[in-house]
Amino acid sequence: MAIFEYLRLSLIRPDQSSLIGSDGGPAREITRREYLERVLSPSSLDFEYRGSHYTLLRDGIYGNIFVGRVGKQVIEPYHRGPEQGFAIDTVDGWRPVWLLLDLSSDSQLIAIQTGIASSKNLLQALFERIQSSLPAREYEAFIEYVSDAKEFWRVVEQNRGKLTRLEFTFVPPNALGLEEKIKAIVEAAKGVGSEKTKFTHTNQSGALDPKGEYVEAALKATSEGAGSVSLKSGRKTVFSSEKNRKTADIPTAEVPQQKDDAAIN
């Protein structure tokens, strides 16, 4: 089975507008879709992550979906033939995974095949590379995993009476629609220059009781990729949206091995 992880790409405009746009011309307000279509227009984009070389290969836009493949350059061992005594040798190659990006909304959903690196860190490295090459930052990129809120409530029930720490972290509110009760607090935090806002709730006796309108709103936002949430019992993390990721399992035979318009559609 091929495993795809879901993440949310949230784009926010910097507070200070630039005089120069990402195309090098005079700045004008562009939509998130226009921005993404522009920065992802090259046929390939090279970037580095943890000392390894990666390339994003653009396959095209199919309806509202940008489709590409991220490849990691690898050196693979293999054995020569019997006439060489099955001697070990190496060959340079690439290990690609599929990347799908929904361009249809203000907060883009990403599905990326696993197998070459941490999905979130890999995508962050890609967008850091993209933004570093632009004359100005028209948008700041925030990437978070989409997670399963139902699992959070199961863990709460399982550990009731032992919960000591609950932590929510949110991306800027205009990057992704937040519940109004959460949005107002996060907006206030922007006044001190914070890029992300973190709320920490503790009770060392284990009497932490996550419930109510605030927790439900915060959990809804983080599970949709507007931030992250973690829950602890003592020193043990019993729930983390970073690990409780929403995924899709696709039969390997149904995943194209190369660009195939019919199969991709």
Contacts in CASP RR format, 6 or more apart in sequence:
PFRMAT RR
TARGET T0000
AUTHOR 0000-0000-0000
METHOD contacts of the structure
MODEL  1
MAIFEYLRLSLIRPDQSSLIGSDGGPAREITRREYLERVLSPSSLDFEYR
GSHYTLLRDGIYGNIFVGRVGKQVIEPYHRGPEQGFAIDTVDGWRPVWLL
LDLSSDSQLIAIQTGIASSKNLLQALFERIQSSLPAREYEAFIEYVSDAK
EFWRVVEQNRGKLTRLEFTFVPPNALGLEEKIKAIVEAAKGVGSEKTKFT
HTNQSGALDPKGEYVEAALKATSEGAGSVSLKSGRKTVFSSEKNRKTADI
PTAEVPQQKDDAAIN
1 249 0 8 1.000
1 250 0 8 1.000
1 251 0 8 1.000
1 252 0 8 1.000
2 113 0 8 1.000
2 249 0 8 1.000
2 250 0 8 1.000
2 251 0 8 1.000
2 252 0 8 1.000
2 255 0 8 1.000
3 113 0 8 1.000
3 114 0 8 1.000
3 115 0 8 1.000
3 247 0 8 1.000
3 248 0 8 1.000
3 249 0 8 1.000
3 250 0 8 1.000
4 98 0 8 1.000
4 100 0 8 1.000
4 111 0 8 1.000
4 112 0 8 1.000
4 113 0 8 1.000
4 114 0 8 1.000
4 247 0 8 1.000
4 248 0 8 1.000
4 249 0 8 1.000
4 250 0 8 1.000
5 111 0 8 1.000
5 112 0 8 1.000
5 114 0 8 1.000
5 119 0 8 1.000
5 145 0 8 1.000
5 245 0 8 1.000
5 246 0 8 1.000
5 247 0 8 1.000
6 109 0 8 1.000
6 110 0 8 1.000
6 111 0 8 1.000
6 145 0 8 1.000
6 146 0 8 1.000
6 245 0 8 1.000
6 246 0 8 1.000
6 247 0 8 1.000
6 248 0 8 1.000
7 109 0 8 1.000
7 110 0 8 1.000
7 112 0 8 1.000
7 119 0 8 1.000
7 120 0 8 1.000
7 123 0 8 1.000
7 143 0 8 1.000
7 144 0 8 1.000
7 145 0 8 1.000
7 146 0 8 1.000
7 225 0 8 1.000
8 107 0 8 1.000
8 108 0 8 1.000
8 109 0 8 1.000
8 110 0 8 1.000
8 143 0 8 1.000
8 144 0 8 1.000
8 145 0 8 1.000
8 146 0 8 1.000
8 176 0 8 1.000
8 224 0 8 1.000
8 225 0 8 1.000
8 226 0 8 1.000
9 101 0 8 1.000
9 107 0 8 1.000
9 108 0 8 1.000
9 109 0 8 1.000
9 110 0 8 1.000
9 123 0 8 1.000
9 127 0 8 1.000
9 141 0 8 1.000
9 142 0 8 1.000
9 143 0 8 1.000
10 107 0 8 1.000
10 108 0 8 1.000
10 141 0 8 1.000
10 142 0 8 1.000
10 143 0 8 1.000
10 144 0 8 1.000
10 171 0 8 1.000
10 172 0 8 1.000
10 175 0 8 1.000
10 176 0 8 1.000
10 225 0 8 1.000
10 226 0 8 1.000
11 32 0 8 1.000
11 35 0 8 1.000
11 36 0 8 1.000
11 106 0 8 1.000
11 107 0 8 1.000
11 108 0 8 1.000
11 139 0 8 1.000
11 140 0 8 1.000
11 141 0 8 1.000
11 142 0 8 1.000
11 175 0 8 1.000
12 139 0 8 1.000
12 140 0 8 1.000
12 142 0 8 1.000
12 171 0 8 1.000
12 172 0 8 1.000
12 174 0 8 1.000
12 175 0 8 1.000
13 138 0 8 1.000
13 139 0 8 1.000
13 140 0 8 1.000
13 174 0 8 1.000
14 137 0 8 1.000
14 138 0 8 1.000
14 139 0 8 1.000
14 140 0 8 1.000
17 27 0 8 1.000
18 27 0 8 1.000
18 135 0 8 1.000
18 136 0 8 1.000
18 137 0 8 1.000
18 138 0 8 1.000
19 26 0 8 1.000
19 27 0 8 1.000
19 136 0 8 1.000
20 26 0 8 1.000
20 27 0 8 1.000
20 135 0 8 1.000
20 136 0 8 1.000
21 27 0 8 1.000
21 28 0 8 1.000
21 134 0 8 1.000
21 135 0 8 1.000
21 136 0 8 1.000
21 138 0 8 1.000
22 35 0 8 1.000
22 38 0 8 1.000
22 39 0 8 1.000
22 134 0 8 1.000
22 135 0 8 1.000
22 136 0 8 1.000
22 138 0 8 1.000
23 38 0 8 1.000
24 135 0 8 1.000
24 136 0 8 1.000
27 136 0 8 1.000
27 138 0 8 1.000
30 38 0 8 1.000
30 138 0 8 1.000
32 106 0 8 1.000
32 108 0 8 1.000
32 139 0 8 1.000
33 103 0 8 1.000
33 104 0 8 1.000
35 138 0 8 1.000
35 139 0 8 1.000
36 66 0 8 1.000
36 101 0 8 1.000
36 103 0 8 1.000
36 108 0 8 1.000
37 61 0 8 1.000
37 66 0 8 1.000
37 103 0 8 1.000
39 130 0 8 1.000
39 134 0 8 1.000
40 56 0 8 1.000
40 58 0 8 1.000
40 66 0 8 1.000
40 101 0 8 1.000
40 130 0 8 1.000
41 58 0 8 1.000
42 58 0 8 1.000
43 57 0 8 1.000
43 58 0 8 1.000
44 55 0 8 1.000
44 56 0 8 1.000
44 57 0 8 1.000
44 58 0 8 1.000
45 55 0 8 1.000
45 56 0 8 1.000
45 58 0 8 1.000
45 126 0 8 1.000
45 129 0 8 1.000
45 130 0 8 1.000
46 53 0 8 1.000
46 54 0 8 1.000
46 55 0 8 1.000
46 129 0 8 1.000
47 54 0 8 1.000
47 55 0 8 1.000
47 56 0 8 1.000
47 125 0 8 1.000
47 126 0 8 1.000
47 128 0 8 1.000
47 129 0 8 1.000
48 54 0 8 1.000
48 125 0 8 1.000
48 129 0 8 1.000
49 117 0 8 1.000
49 121 0 8 1.000
49 122 0 8 1.000
49 125 0 8 1.000
50 117 0 8 1.000
50 121 0 8 1.000
52 72 0 8 1.000
52 73 0 8 1.000
52 117 0 8 1.000
53 72 0 8 1.000
53 73 0 8 1.000
54 70 0 8 1.000
54 71 0 8 1.000
54 72 0 8 1.000
54 73 0 8 1.000
54 116 0 8 1.000
54 117 0 8 1.000
54 122 0 8 1.000
54 125 0 8 1.000
54 126 0 8 1.000
55 70 0 8 1.000
55 71 0 8 1.000
55 73 0 8 1.000
55 94 0 8 1.000
56 68 0 8 1.000
56 69 0 8 1.000
56 70 0 8 1.000
56 71 0 8 1.000
56 99 0 8 1.000
56 126 0 8 1.000
57 68 0 8 1.000
57 69 0 8 1.000
57 70 0 8 1.000
57 71 0 8 1.000
57 96 0 8 1.000
58 66 0 8 1.000
58 68 0 8 1.000
59 67 0 8 1.000
59 68 0 8 1.000
59 69 0 8 1.000
59 259 0 8 1.000
59 264 0 8 1.000
60 66 0 8 1.000
60 67 0 8 1.000
60 68 0 8 1.000
61 67 0 8 1.000
61 103 0 8 1.000
62 261 0 8 1.000
62 264 0 8 1.000
62 265 0 8 1.000
64 102 0 8 1.000
64 103 0 8 1.000
64 104 0 8 1.000
65 100 0 8 1.000
65 101 0 8 1.000
65 102 0 8 1.000
65 103 0 8 1.000
66 99 0 8 1.000
66 100 0 8 1.000
66 101 0 8 1.000
66 103 0 8 1.000
67 98 0 8 1.000
67 99 0 8 1.000
67 100 0 8 1.000
67 264 0 8 1.000
68 98 0 8 1.000
68 99 0 8 1.000
68 100 0 8 1.000
69 96 0 8 1.000
69 97 0 8 1.000
69 98 0 8 1.000
69 99 0 8 1.000
70 96 0 8 1.000
70 97 0 8 1.000
70 99 0 8 1.000
70 112 0 8 1.000
70 116 0 8 1.000
70 122 0 8 1.000
70 126 0 8 1.000
71 94 0 8 1.000
71 95 0 8 1.000
71 96 0 8 1.000
71 97 0 8 1.000
71 116 0 8 1.000
72 94 0 8 1.000
72 95 0 8 1.000
72 96 0 8 1.000
72 116 0 8 1.000
72 117 0 8 1.000
73 92 0 8 1.000
73 93 0 8 1.000
73 94 0 8 1.000
74 92 0 8 1.000
74 93 0 8 1.000
74 94 0 8 1.000
74 95 0 8 1.000
75 90 0 8 1.000
75 91 0 8 1.000
75 92 0 8 1.000
75 93 0 8 1.000
76 90 0 8 1.000
76 91 0 8 1.000
76 93 0 8 1.000
77 88 0 8 1.000
77 89 0 8 1.000
77 90 0 8 1.000
78 88 0 8 1.000
78 89 0 8 1.000
78 90 0 8 1.000
78 91 0 8 1.000
79 86 0 8 1.000
79 87 0 8 1.000
79 88 0 8 1.000
79 89 0 8 1.000
80 86 0 8 1.000
80 87 0 8 1.000
80 88 0 8 1.000
80 89 0 8 1.000
81 87 0 8 1.000
95 115 0 8 1.000
95 116 0 8 1.000
96 116 0 8 1.000
97 112 0 8 1.000
97 113 0 8 1.000
97 114 0 8 1.000
97 115 0 8 1.000
97 116 0 8 1.000
98 112 0 8 1.000
98 113 0 8 1.000
98 255 0 8 1.000
98 256 0 8 1.000
99 110 0 8 1.000
99 111 0 8 1.000
99 112 0 8 1.000
99 113 0 8 1.000
100 110 0 8 1.000
100 111 0 8 1.000
100 112 0 8 1.000
101 108 0 8 1.000
101 109 0 8 1.000
101 110 0 8 1.000
102 108 0 8 1.000
102 109 0 8 1.000
102 110 0 8 1.000
106 176 0 8 1.000
106 177 0 8 1.000
107 175 0 8 1.000
107 176 0 8 1.000
107 177 0 8 1.000
107 226 0 8 1.000
109 146 0 8 1.000
110 123 0 8 1.000
110 143 0 8 1.000
111 248 0 8 1.000
112 119 0 8 1.000
112 122 0 8 1.000
112 123 0 8 1.000
113 255 0 8 1.000
116 122 0 8 1.000
119 145 0 8 1.000
120 143 0 8 1.000
120 144 0 8 1.000
120 145 0 8 1.000
120 242 0 8 1.000
123 143 0 8 1.000
124 141 0 8 1.000
124 143 0 8 1.000
127 141 0 8 1.000
127 143 0 8 1.000
130 141 0 8 1.000
131 137 0 8 1.000
131 140 0 8 1.000
131 141 0 8 1.000
140 172 0 8 1.000
140 175 0 8 1.000
140 195 0 8 1.000
142 171 0 8 1.000
142 172 0 8 1.000
142 175 0 8 1.000
142 195 0 8 1.000
142 196 0 8 1.000
142 227 0 8 1.000
144 171 0 8 1.000
144 222 0 8 1.000
144 225 0 8 1.000
144 226 0 8 1.000
144 227 0 8 1.000
144 228 0 8 1.000
144 241 0 8 1.000
145 225 0 8 1.000
145 228 0 8 1.000
145 241 0 8 1.000
145 242 0 8 1.000
145 245 0 8 1.000
145 246 0 8 1.000
146 223 0 8 1.000
146 224 0 8 1.000
146 225 0 8 1.000
146 245 0 8 1.000
146 246 0 8 1.000
147 222 0 8 1.000
147 223 0 8 1.000
147 225 0 8 1.000
147 229 0 8 1.000
147 241 0 8 1.000
147 244 0 8 1.000
147 245 0 8 1.000
147 246 0 8 1.000
148 223 0 8 1.000
148 244 0 8 1.000
148 246 0 8 1.000
149 219 0 8 1.000
149 220 0 8 1.000
149 223 0 8 1.000
151 239 0 8 1.000
151 244 0 8 1.000
152 219 0 8 1.000
152 223 0 8 1.000
152 229 0 8 1.000
152 231 0 8 1.000
152 239 0 8 1.000
152 244 0 8 1.000
155 231 0 8 1.000
155 238 0 8 1.000
155 239 0 8 1.000
156 163 0 8 1.000
156 210 0 8 1.000
156 231 0 8 1.000
156 239 0 8 1.000
158 238 0 8 1.000
159 231 0 8 1.000
159 233 0 8 1.000
159 238 0 8 1.000
160 209 0 8 1.000
161 206 0 8 1.000
161 207 0 8 1.000
161 208 0 8 1.000
162 206 0 8 1.000
162 233 0 8 1.000
162 234 0 8 1.000
163 203 0 8 1.000
163 206 0 8 1.000
163 207 0 8 1.000
163 208 0 8 1.000
163 209 0 8 1.000
163 210 0 8 1.000
163 231 0 8 1.000
163 232 0 8 1.000
163 233 0 8 1.000
163 238 0 8 1.000
164 202 0 8 1.000
164 203 0 8 1.000
164 204 0 8 1.000
164 205 0 8 1.000
164 206 0 8 1.000
164 208 0 8 1.000
164 232 0 8 1.000
164 233 0 8 1.000
164 234 0 8 1.000
165 200 0 8 1.000
165 201 0 8 1.000
165 202 0 8 1.000
165 208 0 8 1.000
165 230 0 8 1.000
165 231 0 8 1.000
165 232 0 8 1.000
165 234 0 8 1.000
166 200 0 8 1.000
166 201 0 8 1.000
166 202 0 8 1.000
166 208 0 8 1.000
166 210 0 8 1.000
166 215 0 8 1.000
166 229 0 8 1.000
166 230 0 8 1.000
166 231 0 8 1.000
166 232 0 8 1.000
167 198 0 8 1.000
167 199 0 8 1.000
167 200 0 8 1.000
167 201 0 8 1.000
167 229 0 8 1.000
167 230 0 8 1.000
167 231 0 8 1.000
167 232 0 8 1.000
168 198 0 8 1.000
168 199 0 8 1.000
168 218 0 8 1.000
168 222 0 8 1.000
168 227 0 8 1.000
168 228 0 8 1.000
168 229 0 8 1.000
169 196 0 8 1.000
169 197 0 8 1.000
169 198 0 8 1.000
169 199 0 8 1.000
169 222 0 8 1.000
169 227 0 8 1.000
169 228 0 8 1.000
169 229 0 8 1.000
170 178 0 8 1.000
170 182 0 8 1.000
170 186 0 8 1.000
170 196 0 8 1.000
170 197 0 8 1.000
170 198 0 8 1.000
170 199 0 8 1.000
170 218 0 8 1.000
170 221 0 8 1.000
170 222 0 8 1.000
170 226 0 8 1.000
170 227 0 8 1.000
171 196 0 8 1.000
171 225 0 8 1.000
171 226 0 8 1.000
171 227 0 8 1.000
172 186 0 8 1.000
172 190 0 8 1.000
172 195 0 8 1.000
172 196 0 8 1.000
173 182 0 8 1.000
173 183 0 8 1.000
173 186 0 8 1.000
173 187 0 8 1.000
173 190 0 8 1.000
175 226 0 8 1.000
176 221 0 8 1.000
176 224 0 8 1.000
176 225 0 8 1.000
176 226 0 8 1.000
177 183 0 8 1.000
177 221 0 8 1.000
177 226 0 8 1.000
178 186 0 8 1.000
178 217 0 8 1.000
178 221 0 8 1.000
178 226 0 8 1.000
179 217 0 8 1.000
179 218 0 8 1.000
179 220 0 8 1.000
179 221 0 8 1.000
181 213 0 8 1.000
181 214 0 8 1.000
181 217 0 8 1.000
182 214 0 8 1.000
182 217 0 8 1.000
182 218 0 8 1.000
182 221 0 8 1.000
185 197 0 8 1.000
185 199 0 8 1.000
186 197 0 8 1.000
189 197 0 8 1.000
190 197 0 8 1.000
196 227 0 8 1.000
199 218 0 8 1.000
201 208 0 8 1.000
201 210 0 8 1.000
202 208 0 8 1.000
206 233 0 8 1.000
206 234 0 8 1.000
210 231 0 8 1.000
218 229 0 8 1.000
219 229 0 8 1.000
221 227 0 8 1.000
222 228 0 8 1.000
222 229 0 8 1.000
222 241 0 8 1.000
223 229 0 8 1.000
223 241 0 8 1.000
225 241 0 8 1.000
227 241 0 8 1.000
228 240 0 8 1.000
228 241 0 8 1.000
228 242 0 8 1.000
229 239 0 8 1.000
229 240 0 8 1.000
229 241 0 8 1.000
230 237 0 8 1.000
230 239 0 8 1.000
230 240 0 8 1.000
230 241 0 8 1.000
230 242 0 8 1.000
231 237 0 8 1.000
231 238 0 8 1.000
231 239 0 8 1.000
231 240 0 8 1.000
232 238 0 8 1.000
256 263 0 8 1.000
256 264 0 8 1.000
END
